[in-house]
């Protein structure tokens, strides 16, 4: 059996109760994530979306983390488009190697049973 250890998140941001004024990054003010700037712009990695109860909603990977997270909150084709208000916490794992990102994403989806991932699911 292969043993994969999921690294601890490098950055974790949570939704604030009060929505602030409009700022440069649309996601910050519109969805309550005021420390969005802490997510690296030019690093690759894994993105984990959680609800307020700590239940994993969605797992994704990206070559550039911050723009990809922004797309999840703006895009009409994002798998979480109907559940954006449910997202309370975003955890980011910085993983530069594309093959490692693919392995971690698939492993996390299937061991943590991400609620809104429909691709790469082997547990149903």
BELBELLIN-V102226 format. One record per run of one state. SS is the DSSP state (a for helix, b for strand, c for the rest). FROM is the first residue (numbers start at 1). LEN is the number of residues. Records with the same first field share a line. If there is no record, write none. Layout:
SS: FROM-LEN  FROM-LEN
This chain:
c: 1-10  15-11  31-5  39-6  51-5  63-2  75-6  87-2  95-3  113-12
b: 11-4  45-6  56-7  89-6
a: 26-5  36-3  65-10  81-6  98-15
